[in-house]
Amino acid sequence: MIKTIFVWLSVLTISAASFAQSPAPSNGNQAAYVRPNAEKRFKRYVNDTVGLYNWAGIVTVAGFGTAFNNPKEWGKSWDGFGRRVASNFGRNAIKSTAIYALDESLKLDSHFYRSEKRDVGSRVANAFLSTVTSRKPSGKRVLGVPRIAGTYTSDIIASQLWYPARYDWKDGMRNGTVSLGINSMFNLLREFVLK
């Protein structure tokens, strides 16, 4: 139970930090989707990887992990806190890098954009679809391989390489699924609450 709560808190905090860097919402009066230029895409990648908001999220999640002693093998000491910070940074860097690399190689854009339609149904659909879709340069939605692969890859690598031995790839898959679910919830917040 505590492990599940910790996973949710981790993803919520890091996701909130990423979302704080998003552009202003689009509305029905603005032009249709235009793919950002290479410089803007790279800046997003850098912010998603080492930006101030992400560091705040990484450190906050490490604090929760230390307070709840999850994973317990790392302890409640400053050493354990440091390991959690390094772990969260590693997961975030892997995820951001995988998403950016796949976006660039497949010429996709996995960034969240608010719905141009203002009715509730369209906005809810956009929030959920944005979690598992990306945009082509034309603006057409396609399966979001970069975000899905980046999310699962980061959690599986962490579980296999530096988490305690009791963790395995199945924990990474579970955490990746939780991460995508929480991403959907944050997309809803971005559609309706966060400006």
C-alpha positions as CSV (number, residue, x, y, z in Angstrom):
1,M,0.0,0.0,0.0
2,I,2.8,2.5,0.9
3,K,4.6,1.6,-2.2
4,T,1.6,2.4,-4.3
5,I,1.1,5.7,-2.6
6,F,4.7,6.5,-3.1
7,V,4.5,5.7,-6.8
8,W,1.5,8.0,-7.2
9,L,3.2,10.8,-5.2
10,S,6.3,10.5,-7.3
11,V,4.6,10.7,-10.6
12,L,2.3,13.5,-9.5
13,T,5.1,15.7,-8.3
14,I,7.4,15.2,-11.3
15,S,4.4,15.5,-13.7
16,A,3.3,18.7,-12.0
17,A,6.8,20.1,-12.4
18,S,6.8,19.3,-16.1
19,F,3.4,20.8,-16.7
20,A,4.3,24.1,-15.0
21,Q,6.6,24.7,-18.0
22,S,3.8,24.4,-20.6
23,P,2.7,27.2,-22.9
24,A,-0.5,29.1,-22.5
25,P,-3.7,27.3,-23.6
26,S,-4.9,27.5,-27.1
27,N,-8.4,28.5,-27.8
28,G,-10.8,28.2,-30.7
29,N,-9.6,31.5,-32.1
30,Q,-6.0,30.5,-32.5
31,A,-4.5,28.9,-35.5
32,A,-4.4,25.1,-35.9
33,Y,-1.4,23.1,-34.7
34,V,2.1,24.2,-35.9
35,R,5.0,22.0,-35.1
36,P,7.6,23.9,-32.9
37,N,11.0,24.5,-34.5
38,A,14.0,22.4,-33.6
39,E,15.3,25.0,-31.1
40,K,12.0,25.1,-29.2
41,R,11.8,21.3,-29.1
42,F,15.4,21.1,-27.8
43,K,14.7,23.7,-25.1
44,R,11.6,21.7,-24.0
45,Y,13.8,18.6,-23.7
46,V,16.4,20.4,-21.6
47,N,13.7,21.9,-19.4
48,D,12.0,18.4,-19.0
49,T,15.4,16.9,-18.1
50,V,17.2,19.5,-15.9
51,G,14.8,22.4,-15.6
52,L,14.2,24.1,-12.2
53,Y,10.6,22.8,-11.9
54,N,11.7,19.2,-12.5
55,W,14.5,19.5,-10.0
56,A,12.0,20.7,-7.4
57,G,9.8,17.7,-8.2
58,I,12.7,15.3,-8.1
59,V,13.8,16.5,-4.7
60,T,10.2,16.6,-3.3
61,V,9.6,13.0,-4.4
62,A,12.9,12.0,-2.8
63,G,11.7,13.6,0.4
64,F,8.5,11.6,0.3
65,G,10.4,8.5,-0.4
66,T,12.7,9.1,2.5
67,A,9.8,9.9,4.9
68,F,8.0,6.7,3.9
69,N,11.3,4.8,3.6
70,N,10.5,3.5,0.1
71,P,12.4,1.5,-1.0
72,K,13.2,0.4,2.6
73,E,16.6,-0.9,1.7
74,W,17.8,2.7,1.1
75,G,16.9,3.8,4.6
76,K,15.7,7.1,6.1
77,S,19.2,8.7,6.2
78,W,20.7,11.5,4.1
79,D,22.4,8.8,2.1
80,G,19.0,7.3,1.3
81,F,17.7,10.7,0.4
82,G,20.6,11.2,-2.0
83,R,20.0,7.8,-3.6
84,R,16.4,8.7,-4.2
85,V,17.3,12.0,-5.7
86,A,19.8,10.3,-8.0
87,S,17.2,7.6,-8.9
88,N,14.5,10.1,-9.6
89,F,16.8,12.2,-11.7
90,G,17.9,9.1,-13.6
91,R,14.4,8.0,-14.3
92,N,13.4,11.5,-15.5
93,A,16.5,11.8,-17.7
94,I,15.9,8.4,-19.3
95,K,12.2,9.2,-19.9
96,S,12.9,12.7,-21.3
97,T,15.7,11.5,-23.5
98,A,13.8,8.6,-24.9
99,I,10.7,10.8,-25.7
100,Y,12.9,13.5,-27.3
101,A,14.9,11.0,-29.4
102,L,11.9,9.2,-30.6
103,D,10.0,12.4,-31.3
104,E,12.9,13.7,-33.4
105,S,13.6,10.4,-35.2
106,L,9.9,9.8,-36.0
107,K,9.1,13.5,-36.6
108,L,6.4,13.5,-33.9
109,D,5.5,15.9,-31.1
110,S,4.5,14.3,-27.8
111,H,4.0,17.6,-26.0
112,F,0.5,18.3,-24.5
113,Y,-1.6,20.9,-26.1
114,R,-5.0,22.0,-24.8
115,S,-8.1,21.3,-26.9
116,E,-9.1,24.0,-29.4
117,K,-12.7,22.9,-28.8
118,R,-14.2,24.3,-25.6
119,D,-16.9,21.8,-24.9
120,V,-16.4,19.5,-21.9
121,G,-16.5,16.2,-23.9
122,S,-13.8,17.4,-26.4
123,R,-11.6,18.6,-23.6
124,V,-11.9,15.4,-21.6
125,A,-11.2,13.3,-24.8
126,N,-8.1,15.5,-25.5
127,A,-6.8,15.0,-22.0
128,F,-6.9,11.2,-22.2
129,L,-5.9,10.9,-25.9
130,S,-2.9,13.2,-25.3
131,T,-1.4,10.6,-22.9
132,V,-1.1,8.0,-25.6
133,T,-0.9,10.0,-28.8
134,S,1.6,12.2,-30.5
135,R,1.2,14.7,-33.4
136,K,2.6,14.4,-36.9
137,P,3.9,17.7,-38.5
138,S,0.5,18.0,-40.1
139,G,-1.2,17.9,-36.6
140,K,-2.8,14.5,-37.1
141,R,-2.7,12.3,-34.0
142,V,-1.0,9.0,-34.1
143,L,-0.1,6.4,-31.5
144,G,2.2,8.1,-29.0
145,V,5.1,5.6,-29.2
146,P,7.6,8.2,-27.8
147,R,5.7,8.9,-24.6
148,I,4.6,5.3,-24.0
149,A,8.1,3.9,-24.7
150,G,9.9,6.6,-22.7
151,T,7.6,6.1,-19.7
152,Y,7.9,2.3,-19.6
153,T,11.7,2.3,-20.5
154,S,12.6,4.7,-17.6
155,D,10.7,2.6,-15.0
156,I,11.9,-0.7,-16.3
157,I,15.6,0.4,-16.4
158,A,15.4,1.8,-12.9
159,S,13.8,-1.4,-11.6
160,Q,16.4,-3.6,-13.3
161,L,19.6,-1.5,-12.7
162,W,19.6,0.4,-9.5
163,Y,16.5,-0.4,-7.4
164,P,17.0,-3.1,-4.7
165,A,17.2,-6.7,-5.9
166,R,13.5,-7.5,-5.0
167,Y,12.4,-5.2,-7.9
168,D,12.2,-6.5,-11.4
169,W,10.9,-5.6,-14.8
170,K,7.3,-6.3,-13.7
171,D,7.6,-3.5,-11.1
172,G,8.8,-1.2,-13.9
173,M,5.8,-2.2,-16.1
174,R,3.4,-1.5,-13.2
175,N,5.0,1.8,-12.4
176,G,4.9,2.8,-16.1
177,T,1.2,2.1,-16.3
178,V,0.6,4.1,-13.1
179,S,2.7,6.9,-14.6
180,L,0.6,7.0,-17.8
181,G,-2.6,7.0,-15.7
182,I,-1.4,9.9,-13.6
183,N,-0.3,11.7,-16.7
184,S,-4.0,11.5,-17.9
185,M,-5.2,13.0,-14.6
186,F,-2.7,15.9,-15.0
187,N,-3.9,16.5,-18.5
188,L,-7.4,16.9,-17.2
189,L,-6.1,19.5,-14.7
190,R,-4.4,21.3,-17.5
191,E,-7.5,21.3,-19.6
192,F,-9.8,22.6,-16.9
193,V,-7.8,24.2,-14.0
194,L,-4.2,25.1,-14.7
195,K,-3.9,28.3,-16.8
